[in-house]
Amino acid sequence: MTTVKSCISCTKTKTLELFRGKRNNCKKCESDMQMRRHRLKPDYEKEYHSTIRRFKRHNTTQEWFDNHSLNGCNVCGSFVNLVIDHNHGCCPNSNSCGKCLRVILCNNCNTAEGLLHSDVYRIKKLITYIEKHAKYELEDEI
């Protein structure tokens, strides 16, 4: 079995790990091509496509997002990197039917909530853990 392959862009022979699947461009050349394509797009087009994609993916509108994001993240109040949170029990992938939308969260809070799988027991245990260790850290500083 062949363990090397030639990239059609840079013409260098490289190991198969440096390619994505059956593609004929190495990962570096693919990345460079994506960067060039991205730089050539006008700013308004980049913003438009990322915004439209967000609302289509969650079956909602700009108006819904604007109305729900007036106070920023519903957990910490941040206005940075706001995202739409939805119930993954209803729609398990990154898309949403639109009926299971919850609130607007910042990306950090949404990631934390997702990693904890909305498990209230686990979240309470984590809070207890953090409170316990925060006490020790404060006592060490005194």
C-alpha positions in Angstrom: 0.0 0.0 0.0 1.3 3.5 -0.9 2.2 5.6 2.1 3.2 8.7 0.2 1.4 10.9 -2.3 2.2 14.0 -4.5 0.3 17.2 -3.9 -1.1 18.6 -7.1 -0.6 22.2 -5.8 2.9 22.3 -4.4 4.0 19.1 -6.3 5.9 17.8 -3.2 5.7 14.2 -2.2 4.3 13.8 1.3 3.1 11.1 3.7 -0.6 10.3 3.6 -1.2 11.8 7.0 -0.6 15.2 5.4 -3.7 14.8 3.2 -7.4 14.8 4.1 -8.9 11.6 2.9 -8.7 11.1 -0.9 -8.1 14.8 -1.7 -5.2 15.6 -4.0 -4.0 18.8 -2.2 -2.0 18.5 1.0 -3.5 20.0 4.2 -1.2 23.0 4.0 -2.0 23.8 0.4 -5.8 23.4 1.1 -5.5 25.8 4.1 -3.6 28.3 2.0 -6.2 28.1 -0.8 -9.0 28.6 1.8 -7.2 31.7 3.2 -6.8 33.2 -0.2 -10.5 32.6 -1.1 -11.5 34.1 2.3 -9.3 37.2 1.7 -10.8 37.8 -1.7 -14.4 37.9 -0.4 -15.7 41.4 0.4 -16.4 42.0 4.1 -20.1 42.5 3.6 -20.3 39.0 2.0 -18.4 37.3 4.8 -20.7 38.9 7.4 -23.9 38.2 5.4 -23.1 34.5 4.9 -22.1 33.8 8.5 -25.2 35.6 9.8 -27.6 34.0 7.3 -26.1 30.6 8.0 -26.6 31.1 11.8 -30.3 31.9 11.3 -31.0 29.2 8.7 -29.3 26.6 10.9 -31.6 27.4 13.8 -34.8 28.2 11.8 -35.1 31.6 13.2 -34.7 35.3 12.2 -32.5 38.3 12.8 -35.4 39.8 14.6 -35.7 36.9 17.1 -31.9 37.1 17.8 -32.0 40.9 18.3 -35.0 40.7 20.7 -33.3 37.9 22.7 -29.8 39.4 22.8 -30.7 42.9 24.2 -29.1 42.0 27.6 -26.2 39.9 26.2 -25.5 36.4 27.5 -28.3 35.1 29.7 -25.7 33.6 32.1 -22.9 36.1 32.4 -24.1 39.2 30.6 -21.3 39.3 28.1 -22.0 40.8 24.7 -19.0 39.0 23.1 -19.5 36.1 20.6 -23.2 35.6 21.3 -24.7 32.3 20.0 -28.2 30.7 19.9 -28.6 28.0 22.5 -31.1 25.2 21.7 -32.1 21.9 23.4 -30.0 19.1 22.0 -32.5 16.6 23.3 -34.9 17.8 20.6 -32.3 18.4 17.9 -29.1 16.5 18.7 -26.8 18.0 16.0 -25.8 21.7 15.6 -29.0 22.4 13.6 -32.4 23.2 15.3 -36.0 22.9 14.3 -36.6 26.3 15.7 -39.1 25.1 18.3 -36.4 24.1 20.8 -34.5 27.5 20.9 -33.8 28.5 24.4 -31.8 31.8 24.9 -28.8 33.7 23.8 -25.5 32.7 25.5 -21.9 33.8 24.9 -19.8 31.1 23.3 -18.0 30.4 26.6 -21.2 29.7 28.6 -22.7 27.8 25.7 -19.6 25.6 25.4 -19.6 25.0 29.2 -23.3 24.1 29.2 -22.8 21.7 26.3 -19.8 20.0 27.8 -21.9 19.4 31.0 -24.7 18.0 28.8 -27.3 20.2 30.7 -26.8 17.8 33.6 -28.0 19.8 36.6 -26.5 17.2 39.1 -23.1 17.4 37.4 -23.3 21.2 37.3 -24.1 21.4 41.1 -21.3 19.0 41.9 -18.9 21.2 39.8 -20.1 24.3 41.7 -19.5 22.6 45.0 -16.0 21.6 43.9 -15.2 25.1 42.7 -16.5 26.6 46.0 -14.5 24.1 48.1 -11.2 24.8 46.2 -11.8 28.5 46.1 -11.9 28.5 49.9 -8.5 26.8 50.1 -7.0 29.2 47.7 -8.3 32.2 49.6 -7.0 30.7 52.9 -3.6 30.1 51.4 -3.4 33.8 50.3 -4.1 35.1 53.9 
